[in-house]
Amino acid sequence: MIKFLIAVLAISVLVVSGDPGRPMAAKSERPSEWWHQRHLEKVAEAEKGDVDVILIGDSITQYGERDGWYGYYFGNRKVLNLGFGGDCTQQVLWRLQNGEIDGLNPKLVSVMIGTNNARRNTPEAIVRGIQDILKELRQRLPESKIVLFSIFPRAVGTEYDTVQAVNKRLPELADGRTVLHVDINDQFLNPDGLINEELYYKDLLHLSDKGYQLWWSQLEPYVSQALGEKPLVSNPPRAIRSELRGGPRHQEKVAECAEGGHELVFVGDSITHFWEREGDWGIEVWNKYYRHRKPLNLGFGGDRTEWVNWRLQNGEVDGLSPKVVVLMIGTNNSGVKNDRPEDTLAGIESNLRTIRYHLPESKILLLSIFPRGEMPDDPLRRRNEQVNLRLPALAERIPGVVHLNINEAFLDENGVLSRELMPDLLHPNTRGYQVWAEAMEPTLSELFGDEPVK
């Protein structure tokens, strides 16, 4: 609490004792205990180092973390989000001076700030506040390139007029080399000059899913260039995105992950999930084949590739370094969302790259999507087989990935799937899980480096 009060006092001194033309502190309850706690968390993140991209701003930047596009663009990159709800330029400046970027050397810094100042400050004062931020960044991060965005459009009114006046001055703050000014505001407007409400939340200030897609896609060329990477496509299929998949099971798995020590991780949908179920499911076989290998089951009923990306990017494998990760995913992309085979394949590739990014030392065992439907001509089985045909080549493109197809173990000589192994022609029962374990064991034990289970 004492540290919190000191922080409040320090900010108060910063904004009232300097140049009276600088923006004054907002007369609100901020900085709050929540604000202070987020500041401490961000200082701790900075202390870990190894950050390539920093995003600086207010709630518009902060809330980007909640959006599915954030995971697509930043989930597999070393990004530090320094957006704080309610922040004005003076709070940002204080945070930069008090630990949030200490010791860092990012390749790129994105700045979009000032809309909250528009409630109380003149355009001239806001421009000077942004100028102070840029000066601080140049002093503390001399090797970083800075992208300064114009303040995004907001609902028409006095604050809108103030923002417009500020934006006219922002090009003066860029030198075209170390500080680049980027104005994408026309893309947030309709042809009549009014805000495109599809890009905003109902308050016409914060961005919608489509609004974030627009922003991040416009930032992407600068990010990819700074990182020396091929730019991500701006309108990818849903299967390779990162879609929110929270809930109790996610929290349970994050807690399991935090216990550490897991050497074998399974990632997938309900077919993987039900290894854990008692009764005529997989737990008995699981315990025999995997319990001694310190496993973690990250199968989620109904999961698709885009949800797998989000889960892995949001705590389910943090701090782990398993020997082997087993991935089998895609049947819900084909069967629930009717994704094209090429999109499902792209989704599986995105999962592999997410695993490789977060678990760089782990070997990955990629399984073909299991057969479904009784007969070989089942439409969904045929769609999955179009994906499976391309998995060997995919595995060869990504280091540390081994592909294994055990599908014939579930089928008779005519390609018929027996209900004795999968009663609903999709999910294995205990006998089906036994078939899975036996067929996979030689390859798994070789990758794991132990004796095969008999």
C-alpha positions in Angstrom: 0.0 0.0 0.0 2.9 2.4 0.8 4.4 1.7 -2.6 1.0 2.4 -4.2 0.7 5.8 -2.4 4.3 6.7 -3.4 3.4 5.9 -7.0 0.3 8.2 -6.8 2.3 11.0 -5.2 5.0 10.6 -7.8 2.6 11.0 -10.7 0.9 13.9 -9.0 4.2 15.7 -8.7 5.1 14.9 -12.3 2.0 16.4 -13.8 1.5 19.5 -11.6 4.9 20.8 -10.9 6.3 20.9 -14.4 5.5 23.0 -17.4 2.0 24.3 -16.9 1.4 23.8 -20.7 1.8 20.0 -20.2 -1.4 17.9 -19.7 -2.5 17.9 -16.1 -3.5 14.8 -14.2 -7.0 13.7 -14.8 -9.2 14.4 -11.8 -10.4 10.8 -11.3 -9.7 7.8 -9.0 -6.8 6.7 -11.2 -4.2 5.7 -10.6 -6.2 3.0 -8.8 -5.0 -0.1 -7.0 -5.8 -2.0 -10.2 -3.7 0.4 -12.2 -0.8 0.0 -9.8 -1.1 -3.8 -9.9 -1.0 -3.8 -13.7 2.1 -1.5 -13.6 3.9 -3.9 -11.2 3.0 -6.8 -13.5 4.4 -5.0 -16.5 7.6 -4.1 -14.7 8.0 -7.8 -13.9 7.4 -8.7 -17.5 10.0 -6.2 -18.5 12.5 -7.6 -16.1 12.3 -10.9 -17.9 13.7 -9.2 -21.0 13.6 -10.6 -24.5 10.9 -8.3 -25.9 10.8 -7.6 -29.7 7.7 -5.4 -29.9 6.1 -3.0 -27.4 2.6 -1.7 -27.7 2.0 1.6 -25.8 -1.4 3.2 -25.2 -4.6 3.3 -23.2 -7.6 0.9 -23.0 -7.8 0.7 -26.8 -4.4 -1.0 -26.8 -5.0 -2.9 -23.6 -8.3 -4.4 -24.7 -6.6 -5.7 -27.9 -5.3 -8.5 -25.7 -8.8 -9.9 -25.4 -9.4 -10.1 -29.1 -8.8 -13.2 -31.2 -6.7 -11.2 -33.7 -4.2 -10.4 -31.0 -3.2 -14.0 -30.8 -2.9 -14.3 -34.5 -0.6 -11.4 -34.9 1.2 -11.4 -31.6 0.7 -14.7 -29.8 3.8 -16.3 -31.2 6.0 -13.2 -31.0 7.8 -11.5 -28.1 5.3 -8.7 -27.4 4.9 -6.5 -24.3 1.4 -4.8 -24.2 1.7 -1.5 -22.2 -1.8 -0.4 -22.8 -3.6 0.8 -19.6 -7.3 1.6 -19.4 -7.9 5.3 -18.8 -4.4 6.4 -19.4 -3.5 9.9 -20.6 -0.1 10.9 -21.9 1.1 11.8 -18.4 0.5 8.4 -17.0 2.2 6.8 -19.9 5.3 9.0 -19.4 5.4 8.1 -15.7 5.2 4.4 -16.5 8.0 4.6 -19.0 10.2 6.4 -16.4 9.4 3.9 -13.7 10.5 0.5 -14.9 8.2 -0.7 -17.7 10.8 -0.5 -20.4 14.0 -0.7 -18.3 16.7 -3.0 -19.8 14.7 -3.7 -22.9 15.9 -3.3 -26.5 12.8 -3.9 -28.7 13.0 -3.8 -32.4 9.7 -1.9 -32.7 7.5 0.3 -30.5 3.9 1.2 -31.4 2.4 4.3 -29.8 -1.3 5.4 -29.9 -2.3 7.7 -27.1 -4.1 10.9 -26.3 -7.9 10.2 -26.7 -8.4 10.4 -22.9 -6.6 13.7 -22.7 -9.1 15.1 -25.1 -11.6 15.3 -22.3 -9.6 18.0 -20.4 -6.6 19.3 -22.4 -6.0 21.5 -25.4 -4.6 20.1 -28.6 -1.4 21.9 -28.0 -0.9 20.4 -24.6 -1.7 16.9 -25.9 0.8 17.2 -28.7 3.4 18.3 -26.2 2.5 15.3 -24.0 3.0 12.9 -27.0 6.2 14.6 -27.8 7.5 14.0 -24.3 6.7 10.3 -24.7 8.6 10.1 -27.9 11.6 11.9 -26.4 11.6 9.5 -23.5 11.4 6.5 -25.8 14.3 7.9 -27.9 16.4 8.3 -24.8 15.7 4.9 -23.3 15.3 2.8 -26.5 17.7 4.5 -28.9 17.9 1.5 -31.3 14.2 0.9 -31.5 12.0 2.1 -34.4 8.8 3.9 -33.3 5.5 3.8 -35.1 3.3 6.7 -34.0 -0.4 6.2 -34.9 -2.8 9.1 -35.3 -5.4 9.0 -32.5 -8.3 6.9 -33.8 -11.6 8.6 -34.7 -14.3 8.7 -32.1 -17.9 9.9 -31.8 -18.5 13.4 -33.1 -18.3 16.1 -30.4 -15.9 18.4 -28.6 -13.5 15.5 -28.0 -13.6 14.5 -31.6 -12.7 18.0 -32.7 -9.7 18.0 -30.2 -8.5 14.7 -31.5 -8.7 16.0 -35.1 -6.6 19.0 -34.1 -4.0 16.9 -32.4 -3.8 14.5 -35.4 -3.0 17.4 -37.8 0.2 18.1 -35.7 1.5 14.6 -35.3 3.4 14.4 -38.6 5.6 17.1 -37.2 6.8 14.7 -34.5 8.1 12.1 -37.0 11.5 12.1 -38.7 10.7 9.3 -41.2 13.6 7.2 -40.0 13.5 6.4 -36.3 9.9 7.7 -35.7 7.3 7.0 -38.3 3.9 8.6 -38.4 1.1 6.3 -39.6 -2.5 7.6 -40.2 -5.1 4.9 -40.9 -8.0 6.9 -39.7 -9.7 7.1 -43.1 -10.2 3.4 -43.0 -12.3 3.7 -39.8 -14.7 6.0 -41.6 -17.6 5.5 -44.1 -17.5 7.4 -47.4 -19.7 10.1 -45.8 -16.9 10.8 -43.2 -18.8 9.3 -40.3 -17.5 6.4 -38.1 -17.9 2.9 -39.5 -19.8 1.5 -36.5 -18.8 -2.1 -37.5 -15.3 -1.3 -36.5 -16.2 -0.1 -33.0 -17.8 -1.2 -29.8 -21.2 0.4 -29.1 -19.4 3.4 -27.3 -17.8 4.4 -30.6 -14.5 4.6 -28.9 -13.2 1.1 -28.3 -12.6 -1.2 -31.2 -14.6 -4.2 -32.3 -13.1 -7.5 -33.6 -13.1 -6.0 -37.1 -11.6 -2.8 -35.8 -8.7 -4.7 -34.2 -8.2 -6.7 -37.4 -7.8 -3.5 -39.3 -5.4 -2.0 -36.8 -3.2 -5.0 -36.4 -3.1 -5.7 -40.1 -1.9 -2.1 -40.7 0.8 -2.5 -38.0 1.9 -5.9 -39.3 4.1 -4.7 -42.2 6.2 -2.7 -39.7 6.4 -5.6 -37.2 7.3 -8.2 -39.8 9.9 -5.9 -41.3 11.5 -5.2 -37.9 11.6 -8.9 -37.1 12.8 -9.9 -40.5 9.8 -12.2 -41.1 7.4 -12.8 -43.9 4.3 -10.6 -43.2 1.2 -12.4 -42.0 -1.8 -12.3 -44.3 -4.4 -9.8 -43.3 -7.5 -11.9 -43.9 -6.6 -15.5 -43.0 -9.0 -18.4 -42.6 -10.5 -18.7 -39.2 -8.7 -22.0 -38.6 -5.3 -20.3 -38.2 -6.5 -17.5 -36.0 -6.5 -17.5 -32.2 -10.0 -17.6 -30.8 -10.9 -17.2 -27.1 -11.3 -20.6 -25.4 -11.6 -19.8 -21.7 -13.7 -21.5 -19.0 -13.2 -23.8 -16.1 -11.3 -26.5 -17.9 -8.9 -23.9 -19.3 -8.3 -22.6 -15.8 -7.8 -26.1 -14.5 -5.2 -26.9 -17.1 -3.4 -23.6 -16.5 -3.2 -24.6 -12.8 -2.0 -28.1 -13.8 0.7 -26.6 -16.0 1.8 -24.4 -13.1 2.6 -27.5 -11.1 5.3 -28.2 -13.6 7.2 -31.4 -14.3 5.1 -32.6 -17.3 7.2 -34.6 -19.7 4.4 -35.7 -22.1 1.7 -33.4 -23.4 -1.4 -34.4 -25.4 -3.1 -31.6 -27.4 -6.4 -32.1 -29.2 -10.2 -32.2 -29.0 -12.7 -34.5 -27.3 -11.0 -37.6 -28.7 -7.9 -36.6 -26.6 -10.0 -35.1 -23.8 -11.7 -38.4 -23.1 -8.5 -40.2 -22.2 -9.3 -38.8 -18.8 -12.8 -40.2 -18.5 -13.7 -43.1 -16.3 -16.0 -45.9 -17.3 -15.8 -47.2 -20.9 -13.4 -44.5 -21.9 -9.6 -44.0 -21.7 -8.5 -43.5 -18.2 -7.4 -47.2 -17.6 -5.3 -47.2 -20.7 -4.0 -43.7 -20.0 -2.7 -44.8 -16.6 -1.0 -47.9 -18.0 0.8 -46.2 -20.9 1.3 -42.6 -19.8 1.0 -42.0 -16.1 4.7 -42.8 -15.4 5.6 -40.3 -18.1 4.2 -37.3 -16.2 1.5 -36.5 -18.7 -0.7 -33.4 -19.2 -3.9 -33.8 -21.2 -4.8 -30.7 -23.1 -7.7 -32.2 -25.0 -10.9 -30.1 -25.0 -14.3 -31.3 -26.2 -15.3 -29.6 -29.4 -11.9 -28.0 -30.0 -10.8 -26.6 -33.3 -7.4 -25.5 -34.4 -8.1 -21.8 -33.7 -9.0 -22.6 -30.1 -5.9 -24.7 -29.7 -3.8 -21.7 -30.7 -5.5 -19.5 -28.1 -5.1 -22.0 -25.3 -1.4 -22.7 -25.9 -0.8 -18.9 -26.1 -2.6 -18.3 -22.8 -1.0 -20.3 -20.1 -1.5 -24.0 -20.7 2.1 -24.7 -21.5 3.9 -21.8 -19.9 7.1 -22.8 -18.3 7.0 -26.4 -19.5 9.6 -28.2 -21.5 8.1 -31.7 -22.2 10.0 -34.3 -24.1 7.1 -35.0 -26.5 3.9 -33.3 -27.5 1.3 -35.4 -29.2 -1.1 -33.4 -31.5 -4.2 -34.7 -33.1 -6.7 -32.1 -34.2 -8.9 -31.1 -37.1 -12.1 -33.2 -37.1 -14.2 -30.4 -35.7 -12.9 -28.0 -38.3 -14.1 -30.4 -40.9 -17.3 -31.6 -39.3 -18.6 -28.6 -37.4 -17.4 -25.6 -39.3 -17.1 -27.3 -42.7 -13.7 -25.8 -43.2 -12.1 -26.6 -46.5 -9.3 -29.2 -46.3 -6.7 -26.6 -47.1 -7.9 -24.4 -44.3 -7.9 -27.2 -41.8 -4.4 -28.1 -42.9 -3.3 -24.4 -42.4 -4.9 -24.5 -39.0 -2.9 -27.6 -38.0 0.3 -26.0 -39.3 -0.5 -22.9 -37.2 -0.9 -25.3 -34.1 2.5 -26.9 -34.9 4.2 -23.5 -35.2 2.5 -22.3 -31.9 3.8 -25.4 -30.2 7.3 -25.0 -31.7 7.4 -21.3 -30.6 6.3 -22.0 -27.0 8.0 -25.4 -26.6 11.1 -25.0 -28.7 12.9 -28.1 -27.3 10.1 -30.5 -27.4 9.6 -33.2 -30.1 6.2 -33.1 -31.7 4.3 -36.3 -32.8 1.6 -35.3 -35.3 -1.1 -37.9 -35.7 -3.4 -38.1 -38.8 -7.0 -37.2 -38.0 -8.7 -40.4 -36.9 -11.3 -42.1 -39.2 -14.9 -41.2 -38.6 -18.2 -42.6 -40.0 -18.7 -46.2 -40.7 -17.8 -46.5 -44.3 -14.8 -45.3 -46.4 -17.1 -43.0 -48.4 -18.4 -41.1 -45.4 -18.2 -37.4 -46.5 -16.5 -36.2 -43.3 -14.0 -39.0 -43.3 -13.2 -38.3 -46.9 -12.7 -34.6 -46.1 -10.4 -35.5 -43.2 -8.5 -37.8 -45.5 -7.8 -34.9 -47.8 -6.1 -33.2 -44.9 -4.3 -36.4 -43.8 -2.7 -36.9 -47.3 -0.8 -33.6 -46.8 0.4 -34.1 -43.3 3.6 -35.9 -44.1 4.9 -33.0 -46.2 3.8 -30.6 -43.5 5.8 -32.4 -40.9 8.9 -32.3 -43.0 8.6 -28.5 -43.2 8.8 -27.9 -39.4 11.8 -28.9 -37.4 11.3 -31.6 -34.7 7.9 -32.8 -36.1 7.3 -36.5 -36.8 4.1 -37.6 -38.5 2.4 -40.9 -37.7 -0.7 -42.4 -39.3 -2.3 -45.2 -37.2 -5.7 -45.0 -38.8 -5.6 -48.5 -40.3 -5.5 -49.9 -36.8 -9.1 -48.8 -36.3 -10.4 -50.2 -39.6 -11.1 -53.7 -41.0 -9.7 -54.9 -44.4 -12.6 -53.1 -46.2 -12.0 -49.8 -44.4 -15.0 -50.1 -42.2 -14.9 -48.5 -38.8 -16.3 -50.8 -36.1 -18.6 -49.6 -33.4 -16.8 -52.0 -31.1 -13.9 -49.5 -31.1 -15.9 -46.2 -31.6 -19.5 -46.7 -30.6 -20.5 -43.3 -32.0 -18.2 -43.7 -35.0 -16.1 -40.8 -33.7 -14.9 -41.3 -30.1 -13.0 -44.4 -29.0 -14.1 -46.5 -26.1 -11.7 -48.3 -23.8 -10.9 -50.8 -26.6 -10.4 -48.0 -29.0 -8.0 -46.2 -26.7 -6.1 -49.5 -26.2 -5.8 -49.7 -30.0 -4.5 -46.1 -30.1 -2.0 -46.6 -27.4 -0.6 -49.9 -28.8 -0.3 -48.4 -32.3 1.4 -45.3 -31.2 3.7 -46.8 -28.5 6.7 -47.8 -30.6 7.1 -44.3 -32.1 6.2 -42.5 -28.9 8.7 -44.5 -26.8 11.4 -43.9 -29.3 10.8 -40.1 -29.2 10.4 -40.2 -25.5 13.6 -42.2 -25.0 12.3 -44.9 -22.7 11.2 -48.6 -22.9 8.0 -49.3 -24.7 5.0 -50.3 -22.6 4.0 -53.9 -23.1 
